[in-house]
Amino acid sequence: MPAFAAFVVALCTIWSWSTALAGPQDTLRLALLSDINGPYGTAGYSPEVHRALAQILAWQPDAVLSAGDLIAGQKASLSDAQVRAMWAAFGREVQTPLAQAGLPFGFALGNHDAAQARDRHEAASYWRSQRPLLNGADTAQQPFNHSFTLHSASGKTLFVAAIDAPQADLSDSTLSWLESQLASAAAQAAGARLVLGHLPLAAVSSGKNKVGEVLQPADAQALARIIESTRTLAYVSGHHAAAYPARWNGTGALATGGIGGRDYIGQPGSARSTWMRLWVDLQSGHARAEIVDVSTGQPVPPATLPAHIEGLGGPLVRSLIWP
C-alpha cells in the first residue's frame, strides 16, 4: 500500500475509534516515558529528557507511566553513594516536577535500575520512601512486582500490574503473581487492564536484536497467555528505545521508545527520541497510542512506522489500537 494511502487509512481508523469514545470522563490520557537514563553513573538528565517532561506537562495527562531505566546503574564499579545520587537526581529532576503537577507516576524497573543485587537494594530503599500518588492495589513487593489503579473522572478504573522484568527470564513467582493479580476481582471489575514491564516480547530495535535483550521465548509465551486469558489490553515495555505500538501473535505489545532512540530493525536512520500518548477508554475497554517526537513535539505519522518488524522473537505487526 502506498505511504499516503496507508496514512489515510490510519487517520480514518483513528477517527472511527475517537468517535466511538464514551466521552472524556470515561477516558484516561496517559503519557508513557521510558529509558531516560544517561551513560553509566550519570546523576542528572539530558536536555531531551527535560524537553520531553515539558511536553508531557503541557499536555496535562491523567498520569505518567514508565517501563523502566530511570537511572544509569548496572555497573559493578559504581559505589552505593553514586547509585543513591542517581536516585536523588531522579527525584529532583523527574519525579518532583510530575508530583508538583499532581501527576501520578507508575513504573516498572529496568536493567539499569534493578538487574544487580546492589541496584535492587538501592531501588527498594528509594521507592519505599516515596509516595508516587498512586492507588496501590498490591504493594507488598514494591518496587518490583506491584499493582495499582488509576481512575477516570467518571470513577471507572484502569488496573495496572507492573512486573519485575529487568532481565530476559521471568521467575515462576512473577508469572504466578501476575496471573493472580489480573484474574482478581478488582482487576476484572476494572474498565481495562495493562501490564507494565521492561524487556519486550520481541525485538524492536537493531541494536538490541539479540538473545538477552528480549524475554526468553517460553516466558514471552507465558506472559502473552496470561494477558489473553485475563482480557488485558497490552504489555507495555521499554529497553529497546524504539517506539512501536504493535501486536505479537495477537497480543497487544507496546514498545514505549525512549530518549536517545535506536533504529528500528531493518530501518537505518530511523532513530528518534520519543514519548507516547495513550488514550484508554474505560467504558469500551479500548486504547489508542500516538508517538511524539521529542525534537519537534509533534506526533509521528503512523504510516512512517514499519508495517511489521521481523526481529528476534517476532514478528511484531503495527497496531495503534487495542484490542
C-alpha positions in Angstrom: 0.0 0.0 0.0 1.5 3.4 -0.9 2.6 5.5 2.1 -0.1 8.2 1.5 -2.9 5.6 1.3 -1.7 3.9 4.4 -1.6 7.3 6.2 -5.2 8.0 5.2 -6.3 4.5 6.4 -4.6 5.1 9.7 -6.3 8.5 10.1 -9.7 7.1 9.3 -9.2 4.3 11.7 -8.2 6.7 14.5 -11.2 8.9 13.6 -13.6 6.0 13.8 -12.1 5.0 17.2 -12.3 8.5 18.6 -16.0 8.9 17.5 -16.8 5.7 19.4 -15.5 7.0 22.7 -17.9 7.2 25.6 -16.7 10.6 26.5 -13.7 12.3 28.2 -15.0 11.4 31.6 -14.5 7.7 30.8 -11.1 8.1 29.1 -7.7 8.2 30.7 -4.9 10.1 29.0 -1.6 8.5 29.8 1.9 9.7 29.0 4.5 6.9 28.5 8.1 7.9 29.1 10.8 5.2 29.4 14.6 4.7 29.0 15.6 8.2 30.2 18.9 7.2 31.7 22.2 8.6 30.5 25.7 6.9 30.5 26.6 4.7 33.4 26.7 6.6 36.7 25.2 9.9 35.4 23.5 11.7 38.2 21.3 14.0 36.1 19.3 14.1 32.9 19.8 15.3 29.4 18.1 18.4 27.8 16.0 15.9 25.8 14.6 14.4 28.9 13.7 17.8 30.2 12.1 18.7 26.9 10.0 15.5 27.0 8.9 16.4 30.5 7.9 19.9 29.5 5.9 18.5 26.6 4.2 16.0 28.9 3.4 18.7 31.5 1.9 20.9 28.7 -0.3 18.0 27.5 -1.6 17.6 31.1 -2.2 13.8 31.1 -4.0 12.0 33.9 -0.9 10.0 34.8 2.6 9.1 33.6 3.8 5.5 33.2 7.3 4.3 32.6 8.7 0.9 31.6 12.0 1.4 33.3 15.6 2.5 33.0 15.0 5.5 35.2 18.7 5.8 36.3 22.0 4.8 34.9 23.1 1.9 37.1 24.0 -1.7 36.3 27.8 -1.3 36.6 29.7 -3.1 39.4 32.3 -0.3 39.7 29.7 2.3 40.8 29.6 3.0 44.5 26.5 2.8 46.7 26.8 6.6 47.1 26.7 7.0 43.3 23.6 4.9 42.9 21.9 6.9 45.7 22.9 10.2 43.9 21.3 8.9 40.7 18.0 8.2 42.5 18.2 11.6 44.2 18.6 13.2 40.8 15.6 11.3 39.5 13.6 12.6 42.4 14.7 16.1 41.9 14.6 16.4 38.1 11.8 13.9 37.1 9.6 12.9 40.0 9.2 16.2 41.7 8.0 18.2 38.6 5.4 15.5 38.0 4.3 15.4 41.6 4.1 19.2 41.7 1.7 19.0 38.7 -0.4 16.4 40.6 0.5 13.6 38.1 0.6 10.0 39.4 3.8 8.2 38.3 3.5 4.4 37.7 6.6 2.4 36.8 8.4 -0.9 36.3 12.1 -1.1 36.9 14.6 -1.7 34.1 18.0 -3.4 33.9 19.8 -0.1 34.7 17.6 0.2 37.8 17.4 -3.3 39.2 19.4 -6.0 37.4 22.1 -6.2 40.1 21.7 -7.1 43.8 23.1 -3.7 45.0 21.0 -1.8 42.5 17.9 -3.7 43.6 18.6 -2.8 47.2 19.0 0.9 46.5 15.9 0.9 44.3 13.9 -0.7 47.0 15.3 1.8 49.6 14.4 4.8 47.4 10.9 3.7 46.3 9.7 2.6 49.7 10.3 6.1 51.0 8.2 7.6 48.1 4.5 8.4 47.6 4.0 8.4 43.8 0.3 9.5 44.0 -0.9 6.0 43.1 -3.8 4.0 44.4 -1.9 0.9 45.4 -3.6 -2.5 44.9 -0.7 -4.9 45.9 2.4 -3.1 47.2 3.9 -5.9 49.2 6.8 -6.4 46.8 7.1 -2.8 45.6 9.0 -1.6 43.6 9.3 -4.9 41.9 6.1 -6.8 41.3 3.3 -4.4 42.3 -0.1 -3.2 41.1 -2.1 0.0 41.2 -5.2 1.6 39.9 -5.9 4.8 38.1 -9.4 6.4 37.9 -11.2 8.4 35.3 -13.3 11.4 36.1 -16.4 9.2 36.0 -14.8 6.8 38.6 -14.0 4.0 36.2 -10.8 2.2 36.8 -7.6 1.1 35.0 -5.8 -1.7 36.7 -2.0 -1.8 36.1 0.3 -4.7 37.1 4.0 -3.8 37.0 6.3 -6.8 36.8 9.9 -7.5 37.7 11.3 -7.9 34.2 14.8 -6.2 34.1 16.3 -9.4 32.6 15.3 -11.9 29.9 13.9 -14.5 32.2 10.7 -14.1 34.3 10.6 -16.0 37.5 7.8 -18.5 38.1 6.8 -16.4 41.1 6.4 -13.3 39.0 4.2 -15.1 36.4 2.1 -16.6 39.2 1.7 -13.3 40.9 0.8 -11.6 37.7 -1.9 -14.1 36.8 -3.5 -13.9 40.3 -3.4 -10.1 40.1 -5.1 -9.8 36.6 -7.6 -12.5 37.5 -8.5 -10.8 40.8 -12.0 -9.3 41.4 -10.5 -5.8 41.4 -8.7 -6.2 38.1 -11.7 -7.9 36.4 -14.1 -5.2 37.6 -11.8 -2.5 36.0 -12.7 -1.0 32.7 -9.3 -2.1 31.3 -6.0 -3.7 32.4 -2.4 -3.2 31.4 0.9 -5.0 32.2 4.0 -2.8 32.6 7.5 -4.4 32.3 10.9 -3.7 30.9 12.2 -6.3 28.4 9.8 -6.7 25.4 8.2 -9.8 24.0 10.2 -9.4 20.7 12.9 -7.2 19.4 12.1 -3.8 18.0 15.5 -2.0 17.6 18.5 -3.2 15.6 21.0 -2.5 18.5 19.0 -4.9 20.8 18.1 -7.6 18.3 19.9 -10.4 20.2 19.5 -13.0 22.9 19.2 -11.5 26.3 17.6 -8.3 25.1 14.1 -9.7 24.8 12.1 -12.0 27.0 13.0 -15.7 26.7 10.5 -17.4 24.3 8.9 -19.6 27.0 8.4 -16.6 29.3 7.1 -14.4 26.4 4.6 -17.1 25.6 3.5 -17.5 29.2 3.1 -13.7 29.6 1.0 -13.5 26.5 -1.1 -16.4 27.6 -1.9 -14.6 30.9 -2.6 -11.3 29.1 -5.0 -13.0 26.7 -6.8 -15.2 29.3 -7.5 -12.1 31.5 -8.6 -9.9 28.6 -5.8 -7.5 29.3 -5.1 -4.7 26.7 -1.4 -4.9 26.2 2.1 -5.5 27.6 3.9 -2.1 27.8 7.7 -2.5 27.6 10.9 -0.5 27.3 14.6 -1.3 26.9 14.8 -1.0 23.1 14.3 2.8 22.9 12.3 2.5 19.7 8.6 3.4 20.0 6.4 0.8 18.3 2.7 0.0 19.1 2.0 -3.5 17.8 0.6 -6.9 18.1 2.6 -10.0 18.9 0.8 -13.2 17.8 -2.4 -11.2 18.5 -1.3 -9.9 21.9 -1.1 -6.1 22.4 2.6 -5.2 22.6 3.5 -1.5 23.1 7.2 -0.6 23.0 7.4 2.8 24.6 10.5 4.2 22.9 12.9 6.4 24.9 15.4 9.2 25.0 18.4 8.7 22.7 16.4 6.4 20.5 17.5 3.5 18.4 16.9 2.5 14.8 14.1 0.1 14.0 15.3 -3.3 12.8 15.9 -3.0 9.0 15.5 0.8 9.0 18.8 2.6 9.5 18.5 6.2 10.2 15.1 5.9 11.9 16.2 6.6 15.4 14.4 9.4 17.3 13.8 10.3 21.0 10.2 9.8 21.8 7.5 9.6 24.4 4.0 8.3 23.8 0.4 9.3 24.4 -2.1 6.5 25.3 -5.8 7.0 25.5 -7.7 4.3 27.3 -11.5 4.2 27.0 -12.6 2.6 30.3 -16.2 2.1 29.0 -15.4 0.2 25.8 -12.1 -1.2 27.1 -10.2 0.0 24.0 -7.0 2.0 23.8 -5.2 4.1 21.2 -1.5 5.1 21.0 0.4 8.0 19.5 4.1 8.5 19.3 5.5 12.0 20.0 8.9 13.1 18.5 10.7 14.9 21.3 12.7 17.1 18.9 9.6 18.6 17.4 6.9 17.9 20.0 4.7 16.7 17.1 3.1 13.3 16.6 4.9 10.8 14.4 2.7 9.9 11.3 1.6 6.3 11.7 2.4 5.5 8.1 6.0 6.3 8.7 6.3 3.4 11.1 7.3 -0.1 9.8 4.2 -2.2 8.9 5.9 -5.1 10.7 9.2 -5.8 12.4 10.9 -9.1 11.9 13.3 -9.4 14.8 14.3 -11.9 17.4 11.1 -13.4 18.8 8.9 -11.6 16.2 7.2 -10.7 14.1 5.6 -7.6 15.5 2.8 -6.1 13.4 2.0 -2.4 13.7 -1.3 -1.6 15.5 -2.2 1.7 17.1 -5.5 0.4 18.6 -6.2 -2.5 21.0 -7.9 -4.9 21.4 
